[in-house]
Amino acid sequence: MTYTSTGSPGSIGGATRSYMGSDDGMKTLATLLLLLIPSLVLAEDPLPSWNEGPAKQSIIDFVEKVTDKNSDSYVPIYDRVAVFDNDGTLWCEAPLPMQVYYVLAELKIKVAQDPTLAEKPMVKAALAGDFEKLLQGTHYDGLVEIIGLTHAGMTTTEYDAAVKAWVKTFRHPRFDRTLAGMTYQPMQELLRYLRANDFQTFIVSGGGADFMRVFAYRIYGIPTNQIVGTNTLTKFELVDGKPVLMKTMEHMFVDDKAGKPVGIHQFIGRRPIAAFGNSDGDQQMLEYTTIDNPYPSFGLLVHHTDAKRAYAYDSHPPSSGKLVTALEAAPKYGWTVVSMKDDWKTIFFGSE
């Protein structure tokens, strides 16, 4: 009997090998299997950047039980939906959310083109770094005005090009790292681990949907149709006989707090069984996911506790990401709270 492999799981380096039905052949096969065992053992840890402890184990326990067909907790593949906040959960949001850096860069370009814009109170505040003023009001009215100046009145193609150009130049002011370099390595591993177990991973964020769609697949492996974020009305037009989509500031939907469950319903249409956040803005998303869910469910909060390797904040964040009521609710609903300082070996992607 002859077994031939060409680049299959039984091959090494894509070479073709034949194993004859003899003692020598069986010994050779056994030796190869023994050589592979250490790699298989090492590969068993799906979250290598996580320290051993209750937080890491709670994730693994949940994934194993909902994917075990022999378990009463088994969840069909179709319903394995996991939702992630972005700012502060998948990447750094301090001292400012990444989209704000883009807005400021674009605002400077706009002011250079039209200096009269600099006389607007909110433009003055933005250029002066008075972000407290921009973030006043329930819906951050000042920031919304600035976003309108830098986002509206252009086609989606023009917007994509502007964001891509900015991404190439961005460096974080404290860590001098690129956009991808400011993502959290442990959360990147978590995304891969869930997808390896047939979860569909969605971003559900207060950030702009169009902004995140520019880079989400390249950075997170999450396709554009699995991005739920703050959005406004987009209008279809024919310009010089060509179809375009024009961005406006009309009918803004803010995908934050109670808006997150609404956004999940409107854009995903299925109830998640796992939700991951870091702030009070994510609390309703975790509640929607874990309270009275017909399937086993899981909630997790990333607690920013590492001032040395990143930032430490909860009740007094640098700009966004306040964490008070969700942290208080975590024990009641059994949500896992991750301490970045204690539970993560590595913070940023590719940093250590």
C-alpha positions in Angstrom: 0.0 0.0 0.0 1.4 3.4 -0.9 0.3 6.9 0.5 1.4 9.8 -1.6 1.3 13.5 -0.5 2.0 16.6 -2.5 1.7 19.7 -0.3 -1.0 18.1 1.7 -1.2 17.9 5.6 1.0 14.8 5.5 3.8 16.6 3.5 6.7 18.6 4.7 7.8 21.7 2.7 5.5 20.7 -0.1 7.7 17.8 -1.1 6.2 14.6 -2.4 6.8 11.6 -0.1 5.8 7.9 -0.3 5.3 5.6 2.7 5.5 1.9 1.8 3.6 -0.6 3.8 6.8 -1.9 5.5 8.2 -1.7 9.0 10.8 0.9 7.8 8.0 2.9 6.2 5.9 2.8 9.4 8.9 3.8 11.5 9.5 6.8 9.3 5.9 7.9 9.6 6.0 7.5 13.4 9.2 9.5 13.6 7.6 12.3 11.5 4.5 12.3 13.8 6.7 12.6 16.9 8.5 15.5 15.4 5.2 17.3 14.8 3.9 16.7 18.3 5.8 19.6 20.0 4.4 22.0 17.4 0.9 20.7 18.0 1.3 21.1 21.7 2.6 24.7 21.3 -0.3 25.5 19.0 -2.8 24.4 21.6 -2.5 27.8 23.3 -4.8 30.1 21.3 -4.0 33.2 23.4 -0.3 33.3 23.9 -0.2 37.0 24.8 -2.6 36.4 27.7 -1.3 35.5 31.2 -2.7 32.3 32.7 -5.6 33.2 35.0 -9.4 33.5 35.3 -9.8 36.0 32.5 -8.1 33.9 29.8 -9.6 30.6 31.1 -13.1 32.1 31.0 -12.7 32.8 27.3 -11.4 29.4 26.5 -14.1 27.7 28.6 -16.8 29.6 26.8 -15.5 28.8 23.3 -15.0 25.2 24.1 -18.5 24.6 25.5 -20.4 26.4 22.7 -18.4 24.6 20.0 -18.7 21.1 21.5 -21.5 19.2 19.7 -21.8 16.9 22.6 -22.5 19.7 25.0 -25.9 21.0 26.1 -24.3 24.5 25.5 -23.5 23.9 21.9 -24.4 26.8 19.6 -24.8 26.3 15.8 -22.3 28.0 13.6 -24.8 30.4 12.1 -25.5 31.9 15.6 -21.9 32.3 16.7 -21.9 36.0 16.5 -19.3 38.0 18.5 -19.4 41.8 18.6 -16.4 44.1 19.5 -16.2 47.7 20.4 -13.2 49.3 18.6 -11.9 52.4 20.5 -10.3 51.2 23.7 -11.2 47.6 23.1 -9.4 46.6 19.9 -7.0 49.5 19.8 -5.8 52.5 21.9 -8.2 55.4 22.3 -5.9 57.7 24.4 -5.1 60.5 24.6 -7.6 60.8 21.7 -9.6 58.3 19.6 -7.9 57.6 16.3 -10.6 59.1 14.2 -10.2 62.4 16.1 -6.5 62.5 14.9 -7.8 62.1 11.3 -10.4 64.8 11.8 -7.7 67.3 13.1 -5.4 66.5 10.2 -8.2 67.1 7.7 -9.4 70.2 9.5 -5.9 71.8 9.2 -6.1 71.1 5.4 -9.5 72.7 5.2 -8.4 75.8 7.1 -5.4 76.2 4.9 -7.8 76.2 1.9 -10.3 78.5 3.6 -8.9 80.6 6.4 -12.3 81.9 7.3 -13.1 78.5 8.9 -10.7 79.3 11.7 -13.1 81.9 13.0 -15.7 79.3 13.9 -15.8 78.7 17.7 -15.6 74.9 17.4 -12.8 75.1 14.8 -10.9 77.3 17.2 -11.4 74.9 20.0 -10.2 72.0 17.9 -7.1 73.7 16.6 -6.3 74.8 20.2 -6.8 71.3 21.6 -9.8 72.2 23.7 -11.4 68.8 23.4 -13.4 69.2 26.5 -15.4 71.9 24.7 -15.8 69.7 21.6 -17.1 66.8 23.7 -19.7 68.8 25.6 -23.3 67.8 25.2 -25.0 64.4 25.0 -24.0 63.8 21.4 -20.7 65.7 21.4 -22.2 68.6 19.4 -18.9 70.4 18.8 -17.1 67.3 17.6 -20.0 66.5 15.3 -19.7 70.0 13.8 -16.0 69.4 13.1 -16.8 66.0 11.6 -19.3 67.6 9.3 -16.6 70.0 8.0 -14.2 67.1 7.4 -16.5 64.3 6.3 -19.5 65.7 4.5 -19.8 67.0 0.9 -17.5 64.5 -0.7 -18.0 61.1 -2.4 -17.3 57.9 -0.5 -14.4 57.3 -2.9 -12.8 60.7 -2.1 -13.3 60.0 1.6 -11.7 56.5 1.4 -8.7 58.1 -0.4 -8.3 60.8 2.2 -8.4 58.3 5.1 -5.9 56.0 3.3 -3.5 58.9 2.8 -3.8 59.8 6.4 -3.2 56.2 7.6 0.2 56.2 5.7 1.4 59.2 7.7 -0.1 58.5 11.2 2.2 58.0 14.1 0.9 57.9 17.7 2.2 61.0 19.6 3.4 59.0 22.6 4.4 55.6 21.2 5.4 56.6 17.7 3.6 53.6 16.3 1.4 53.2 13.2 -2.3 52.7 13.2 -2.0 48.9 13.1 0.7 49.1 15.7 -1.7 50.7 18.2 -4.0 47.6 18.1 -3.9 45.3 21.1 -2.1 42.0 20.4 -4.2 40.0 22.9 -7.4 41.1 21.2 -6.0 40.4 17.8 -5.3 36.8 19.1 -8.9 36.7 20.4 -10.3 37.6 17.1 -8.4 34.9 15.3 -9.3 32.4 18.0 -13.0 33.0 17.7 -12.9 32.9 13.9 -10.9 29.6 14.0 -13.9 28.3 16.0 -16.4 29.5 13.4 -17.5 32.7 15.1 -18.4 35.7 12.9 -16.7 38.8 14.3 -18.3 42.2 14.0 -17.1 45.6 15.1 -19.9 47.6 16.8 -18.4 51.0 17.6 -19.2 54.6 18.2 -16.6 55.5 15.6 -17.6 56.2 12.0 -18.6 53.2 10.0 -17.0 54.6 6.8 -13.8 55.5 8.7 -13.4 51.9 10.0 -14.3 50.2 6.8 -11.2 51.7 5.1 -8.8 49.6 7.2 -10.7 47.0 9.2 -10.1 44.1 7.0 -6.4 44.8 6.6 -5.9 45.4 10.3 -8.4 43.1 11.9 -9.4 40.6 9.2 -13.0 41.9 9.6 -14.7 42.6 6.2 -16.5 45.9 5.6 -20.0 44.3 5.7 -19.3 43.4 9.3 -18.7 46.9 10.5 -21.4 48.7 12.5 -20.7 52.3 13.4 -22.0 55.8 13.6 -23.3 56.8 10.2 -25.2 59.4 8.3 -27.3 59.5 5.2 -25.5 58.8 2.0 -27.0 60.0 -1.3 -26.7 58.4 -4.7 -26.0 60.8 -7.6 -24.9 60.7 -11.3 -22.0 63.0 -11.8 -20.8 63.4 -15.3 -22.7 60.3 -16.1 -20.9 58.3 -13.4 -22.6 56.9 -10.3 -21.3 58.2 -7.0 -22.3 58.1 -3.3 -22.2 61.5 -1.6 -21.6 61.8 2.2 -23.9 64.1 4.2 -24.5 64.9 7.8 -28.2 64.2 7.6 -30.0 61.7 9.8 -27.0 60.8 12.0 -27.2 57.5 13.8 -24.9 57.4 16.8 -23.8 53.9 17.5 -23.1 54.3 21.2 -24.7 53.3 24.4 -28.3 52.3 23.7 -27.6 52.8 20.1 -25.4 49.7 20.0 -28.1 47.1 20.5 -30.2 49.0 17.9 -27.4 49.0 15.5 -26.8 45.3 16.0 -30.5 44.6 15.2 -30.6 46.9 12.2 -27.3 45.9 10.6 -26.6 42.4 11.8 -30.0 41.0 12.4 -28.9 38.4 14.9 -28.3 38.5 18.6 -24.7 38.1 19.6 -23.6 35.4 22.0 -20.3 37.2 22.9 -19.7 41.0 23.4 -16.4 42.8 24.2 -16.1 46.4 25.3 -14.2 48.7 27.6 -16.6 51.5 28.7 -20.0 52.5 29.9 -20.8 53.2 26.2 -20.6 49.4 25.7 -22.8 48.5 28.7 -26.1 48.2 26.8 -24.4 46.0 24.1 -23.2 43.6 26.8 -26.6 43.6 28.5 -28.3 42.9 25.2 -25.9 40.0 24.6 -25.9 38.4 28.0 -29.2 39.0 29.7 -31.9 36.4 28.9 -30.1 35.2 25.9 -31.6 31.8 24.7 -28.0 30.7 24.0 -25.0 30.6 26.4 -23.4 34.0 26.3 -20.3 35.8 27.3 -19.4 39.5 28.2 -16.0 41.0 28.6 -14.7 44.4 29.6 -11.1 45.5 29.0 -10.0 47.6 32.0 -7.2 50.0 31.3 -4.9 49.5 34.3 -1.5 49.7 32.8 -0.1 53.3 32.9 3.5 52.1 32.0 2.9 50.1 28.9 -0.3 52.0 27.8 -2.7 54.1 29.8 -4.6 53.7 33.1 -8.1 55.1 33.4 -11.7 54.3 34.2 -13.8 57.0 35.8 -11.5 59.8 34.5 -10.5 58.9 30.9 -8.2 61.2 28.8 -11.1 61.9 26.4 -13.4 58.9 25.9 -13.8 55.5 27.5 -15.4 56.3 30.9 -15.8 53.0 32.8 -18.0 53.2 36.0 -21.5 51.7 35.7 -20.4 48.9 33.4 -17.7 47.9 35.8 -20.2 47.9 38.7 -22.6 45.7 36.6 -19.9 43.2 35.7 -20.2 41.0 38.8 -24.0 41.0 38.6 -24.1 39.6 35.1 -20.9 37.5 35.3 -18.9 39.5 32.8 -15.2 38.9 32.7 -13.1 42.0 33.5 -9.6 42.0 32.0 -6.9 43.9 33.7 -4.4 45.0 31.0 -1.7 45.2 33.5 -2.2 41.7 35.1 -3.8 39.7 32.3 -1.8 40.7 29.2 1.8 39.8 28.6 2.0 42.1 25.6 -0.1 45.2 24.9 0.5 46.4 21.4 0.6 44.4 18.2 4.2 43.4 17.4 5.7 45.5 20.2 7.3 42.9 22.4 
